[in-house]
Amino acid sequence: GTTDLGEFRASFTLFCPTDKALEIEHKLTECFMALWYAQALKSSTDAGEV
């Protein structure tokens, strides 16, 4: 669904050790955003919007 801040919302739920939760959250967010940005860049390049 959409949010008042943007067009896309994603959530992940997984079981992990409490002391590793923040580190895992940051790594997942970093990886997701890198993949999202690469796809957005590819899409805008394909559409001639660079």
C-alpha positions as CSV (number, residue, x, y, z in Angstrom):
1,G,0.0,0.0,0.0
2,T,0.9,3.6,0.0
3,T,1.7,6.0,2.8
4,D,1.4,9.7,3.4
5,L,5.2,9.9,2.9
6,G,5.5,7.9,-0.3
7,E,4.2,5.5,-2.8
8,F,5.7,2.3,-1.4
9,R,5.8,0.6,1.9
10,A,7.7,-2.6,2.7
11,S,8.0,-4.6,5.9
12,F,10.1,-7.5,7.0
13,T,9.4,-9.8,9.9
14,L,11.9,-12.3,11.1
15,F,13.0,-14.0,14.3
16,C,16.6,-13.2,15.4
17,P,18.7,-12.7,18.5
18,T,17.8,-9.5,20.2
19,D,21.4,-8.3,20.4
20,K,21.6,-8.6,16.6
21,A,18.3,-7.1,15.7
22,L,19.4,-3.5,15.0
23,E,22.4,-4.7,13.0
24,I,20.3,-7.0,10.9
25,E,17.6,-4.3,10.4
26,H,20.3,-1.8,9.1
27,K,21.8,-4.4,6.7
28,L,18.4,-5.4,5.3
29,T,17.4,-1.7,4.8
30,E,20.8,-0.9,3.2
31,C,20.5,-3.9,0.8
32,F,16.8,-3.2,0.0
33,M,17.5,0.5,-0.7
34,A,20.5,-0.3,-2.9
35,L,18.4,-2.7,-5.0
36,W,15.5,-0.3,-5.2
37,Y,17.7,2.6,-6.3
38,A,19.4,0.4,-8.9
39,Q,16.1,-0.6,-10.3
40,A,14.7,3.0,-10.2
41,L,17.9,4.2,-12.0
42,K,17.5,1.5,-14.6
43,S,13.9,2.3,-15.2
44,S,14.5,6.0,-15.6
45,T,17.4,5.3,-18.0
46,D,15.2,2.9,-20.0
47,A,12.5,5.6,-20.2
48,G,15.1,8.3,-21.2
49,E,14.6,10.3,-18.0
50,V,18.3,10.6,-17.0
